[in-house]
Amino acid sequence: MSDQKRLFLVDAYALIFRGYYAFIKNPRINSKGIDTSAIMGFMNSLLDVIKRERPDHLAVCFDKGGSTDRVEMFEAYK
């Protein structure tokens, strides 16, 4: 087995949006009537990465609010 360690960097907002829109036609609603689709999708994806890939280290990254760095680097971004 390799001695190299594996670090996974996860784009949190990408998984949150993906989870929310995956269940858009059939949202996951809890007993209090709150839509938990984004949370469920995020956690399912994160746990799947951990189970399948077994990373040595994992970091979940969130973009800071109002960030313009990407647009400044690439004007056509989104």
Z-matrix of the N, CA and C atoms (Angstrom, degrees):
N
C 1 1.451
C 2 1.528 1 109.86
N 3 1.293 2 116.77 1 146.44
C 4 1.462 3 122.60 2 -176.75
C 5 1.523 4 111.50 3 -70.28
N 6 1.337 5 115.37 4 143.87
C 7 1.460 6 120.95 5 176.64
C 8 1.526 7 111.89 6 -84.64
N 9 1.320 8 117.28 7 -6.92
C 10 1.457 9 120.23 8 -178.90
C 11 1.527 10 110.31 9 -71.24
N 12 1.314 11 114.43 10 137.20
C 13 1.466 12 121.15 11 175.78
C 14 1.524 13 108.86 12 -88.46
N 15 1.317 14 115.86 13 151.10
C 16 1.463 15 120.58 14 -179.87
C 17 1.525 16 109.93 15 -117.33
N 18 1.321 17 115.24 16 127.14
C 19 1.459 18 123.11 17 177.84
C 20 1.519 19 108.09 18 -109.65
N 21 1.305 20 116.85 19 129.00
C 22 1.461 21 122.00 20 176.26
C 23 1.520 22 108.29 21 -111.83
N 24 1.334 23 116.69 22 128.55
C 25 1.452 24 123.27 23 174.44
C 26 1.522 25 107.32 24 -108.07
N 27 1.307 26 116.34 25 122.25
C 28 1.460 27 121.34 26 -174.87
C 29 1.529 28 109.30 27 -109.72
N 30 1.322 29 116.31 28 129.40
C 31 1.463 30 122.86 29 175.73
C 32 1.529 31 107.16 30 -81.40
N 33 1.319 32 116.64 31 101.69
C 34 1.463 33 121.93 32 -173.53
C 35 1.523 34 112.67 33 -60.25
N 36 1.324 35 116.51 34 -48.24
C 37 1.464 36 118.28 35 -176.67
C 38 1.527 37 112.26 36 -64.84
N 39 1.314 38 117.90 37 -32.04
C 40 1.467 39 120.19 38 176.90
C 41 1.525 40 109.95 39 -62.53
N 42 1.333 41 116.73 40 -43.30
C 43 1.469 42 119.77 41 179.14
C 44 1.526 43 111.79 42 -70.50
N 45 1.327 44 117.09 43 -36.19
C 46 1.469 45 120.07 44 178.85
C 47 1.522 46 110.45 45 -64.01
N 48 1.332 47 117.36 46 -48.78
C 49 1.464 48 120.71 47 178.57
C 50 1.522 49 110.84 48 -63.17
N 51 1.320 50 116.20 49 -41.69
C 52 1.470 51 120.27 50 179.42
C 53 1.528 52 110.32 51 -61.05
N 54 1.324 53 116.84 52 -44.67
C 55 1.464 54 120.82 53 178.95
C 56 1.514 55 112.35 54 -63.31
N 57 1.317 56 116.74 55 -42.72
C 58 1.462 57 120.65 56 -179.72
C 59 1.530 58 110.87 57 -62.90
N 60 1.326 59 116.56 58 -49.90
C 61 1.464 60 119.70 59 -176.02
C 62 1.526 61 113.23 60 -75.81
N 63 1.312 62 118.01 61 -19.63
C 64 1.470 63 120.27 62 175.84
C 65 1.524 64 110.91 63 -64.77
N 66 1.332 65 116.00 64 -30.73
C 67 1.464 66 120.91 65 -177.24
C 68 1.532 67 112.50 66 -110.02
N 69 1.324 68 117.55 67 20.18
C 70 1.461 69 121.18 68 -174.06
C 71 1.533 70 112.41 69 -60.43
N 72 1.332 71 117.57 70 -35.70
C 73 1.470 72 120.10 71 -179.88
C 74 1.525 73 112.32 72 -85.38
N 75 1.316 74 116.97 73 -17.52
C 76 1.464 75 121.52 74 -179.55
C 77 1.535 76 108.23 75 -141.48
N 78 1.347 77 116.92 76 69.63
C 79 1.471 78 120.19 77 -173.96
C 80 1.522 79 112.59 78 -63.17
N 81 1.310 80 115.09 79 151.17
C 82 1.466 81 122.57 80 176.79
C 83 1.521 82 107.58 81 -91.13
N 84 1.300 83 116.78 82 111.68
C 85 1.462 84 123.26 83 -176.99
C 86 1.531 85 108.15 84 -111.28
N 87 1.340 86 116.26 85 131.53
C 88 1.465 87 118.84 86 179.48
C 89 1.525 88 110.65 87 -85.64
N 90 1.314 89 116.97 88 -177.71
C 91 1.466 90 121.96 89 -175.66
C 92 1.529 91 112.91 90 -65.89
N 93 1.326 92 117.87 91 -17.30
C 94 1.468 93 121.49 92 178.20
C 95 1.524 94 112.04 93 -96.23
N 96 1.336 95 117.23 94 4.40
C 97 1.451 96 121.87 95 177.89
C 98 1.524 97 114.63 96 84.56
N 99 1.322 98 117.43 97 12.62
C 100 1.464 99 121.81 98 -179.02
C 101 1.524 100 110.11 99 -91.95
N 102 1.332 101 115.72 100 133.30
C 103 1.462 102 121.75 101 177.96
C 104 1.534 103 108.79 102 -73.06
N 105 1.317 104 116.73 103 114.28
C 106 1.468 105 121.90 104 -178.69
C 107 1.531 106 111.75 105 -108.69
N 108 1.326 107 117.14 106 19.09
C 109 1.468 108 121.59 107 -177.41
C 110 1.523 109 112.39 108 -58.42
N 111 1.333 110 117.16 109 -45.41
C 112 1.469 111 120.84 110 -177.70
C 113 1.527 112 110.46 111 -63.66
N 114 1.327 113 116.73 112 -42.64
C 115 1.472 114 120.76 113 179.97
C 116 1.522 115 110.60 114 -65.31
N 117 1.321 116 115.89 115 -45.75
C 118 1.458 117 119.88 116 -179.30
C 119 1.529 118 111.32 117 -63.59
N 120 1.317 119 116.70 118 -45.85
C 121 1.458 120 120.32 119 179.29
C 122 1.520 121 112.16 120 -62.89
N 123 1.338 122 116.67 121 -42.20
C 124 1.461 123 121.74 122 178.33
C 125 1.526 124 110.53 123 -60.97
N 126 1.321 125 116.76 124 -50.56
C 127 1.466 126 120.63 125 -177.44
C 128 1.532 127 111.34 126 -65.94
N 129 1.315 128 118.00 127 -41.34
C 130 1.469 129 120.34 128 177.92
C 131 1.525 130 111.11 129 -59.57
N 132 1.333 131 116.33 130 -43.84
C 133 1.468 132 120.33 131 179.73
C 134 1.522 133 111.35 132 -66.15
N 135 1.321 134 116.39 133 -43.91
C 136 1.462 135 120.81 134 -179.34
C 137 1.525 136 111.09 135 -63.81
N 138 1.323 137 116.46 136 -46.26
C 139 1.465 138 120.02 137 179.26
C 140 1.529 139 111.72 138 -65.24
N 141 1.335 140 116.57 139 -33.90
C 142 1.460 141 120.31 140 177.53
C 143 1.529 142 111.10 141 -64.90
N 144 1.326 143 117.27 142 -42.16
C 145 1.468 144 121.03 143 177.70
C 146 1.530 145 109.81 144 -61.93
N 147 1.318 146 116.51 145 -45.09
C 148 1.469 147 120.53 146 -179.82
C 149 1.525 148 110.94 147 -62.06
N 150 1.322 149 116.47 148 -45.39
C 151 1.468 150 120.67 149 -177.62
C 152 1.531 151 112.19 150 -68.68
N 153 1.343 152 117.03 151 -45.39
C 154 1.464 153 121.48 152 -176.24
C 155 1.523 154 113.29 153 -74.68
N 156 1.324 155 115.88 154 -44.89
C 157 1.463 156 120.69 155 -171.09
C 158 1.524 157 114.29 156 -95.89
N 159 1.311 158 117.25 157 -23.00
C 160 1.473 159 123.23 158 179.67
C 161 1.532 160 111.92 159 48.16
N 162 1.342 161 116.56 160 60.40
C 163 1.463 162 119.46 161 -178.59
C 164 1.527 163 111.36 162 -68.81
N 165 1.317 164 116.38 163 152.11
C 166 1.460 165 121.04 164 174.90
C 167 1.530 166 110.16 165 -75.92
N 168 1.327 167 115.21 166 -35.00
C 169 1.461 168 121.72 167 179.56
C 170 1.526 169 108.11 168 -138.68
N 171 1.321 170 115.37 169 147.62
C 172 1.458 171 120.22 170 -178.64
C 173 1.526 172 107.94 171 -143.57
N 174 1.320 173 116.88 172 133.06
C 175 1.462 174 121.79 173 175.45
C 176 1.519 175 108.38 174 -128.53
N 177 1.324 176 115.69 175 134.03
C 178 1.455 177 121.84 176 176.50
C 179 1.522 178 106.70 177 -103.89
N 180 1.329 179 116.22 178 121.47
C 181 1.471 180 121.69 179 -173.25
C 182 1.519 181 110.77 180 -111.05
N 183 1.325 182 115.21 181 136.45
C 184 1.458 183 122.72 182 176.43
C 185 1.520 184 108.02 183 -115.75
N 186 1.347 185 116.96 184 136.12
C 187 1.465 186 120.64 185 173.43
C 188 1.518 187 108.20 186 -69.23
N 189 1.317 188 116.27 187 143.16
C 190 1.463 189 118.41 188 175.33
C 191 1.521 190 108.63 189 -74.50
N 192 1.294 191 116.73 190 146.44
C 193 1.454 192 121.75 191 -178.66
C 194 1.510 193 112.64 192 -61.36
N 195 1.320 194 117.07 193 138.16
C 196 1.449 195 121.98 194 176.99
C 197 1.516 196 114.86 195 74.30
N 198 1.317 197 116.77 196 16.15
C 199 1.459 198 120.13 197 -178.92
C 200 1.525 199 110.78 198 -67.72
N 201 1.332 200 115.84 199 133.45
C 202 1.465 201 120.84 200 179.12
C 203 1.523 202 110.97 201 -116.28
N 204 1.324 203 116.88 202 6.49
C 205 1.465 204 120.83 203 -175.95
C 206 1.520 205 112.75 204 -56.59
N 207 1.322 206 117.00 205 -44.80
C 208 1.470 207 120.08 206 -177.30
C 209 1.519 208 111.38 207 -65.94
N 210 1.323 209 116.29 208 -40.80
C 211 1.460 210 120.42 209 -179.65
C 212 1.531 211 109.97 210 -66.86
N 213 1.328 212 116.40 211 -37.08
C 214 1.469 213 119.69 212 178.28
C 215 1.526 214 111.20 213 -66.14
N 216 1.346 215 117.57 214 -35.70
C 217 1.462 216 121.18 215 179.82
C 218 1.526 217 111.38 216 -76.08
N 219 1.350 218 116.32 217 -34.77
C 220 1.459 219 121.59 218 -175.53
C 221 1.518 220 108.10 219 -143.91
N 222 1.314 221 117.05 220 99.64
C 223 1.463 222 123.07 221 -171.61
C 224 1.527 223 113.65 222 -57.29
N 225 1.324 224 118.19 223 -31.53
C 226 1.466 225 121.53 224 -177.76
C 227 1.525 226 112.90 225 -83.39
N 228 1.333 227 118.17 226 5.13
C 229 1.474 228 120.96 227 -178.77
C 230 1.529 229 109.52 228 -60.22
N 231 1.285 230 115.98 229 124.86
C 232 1.470 231 125.47 230 179.72
C 233 1.511 232 110.59 231 46.50
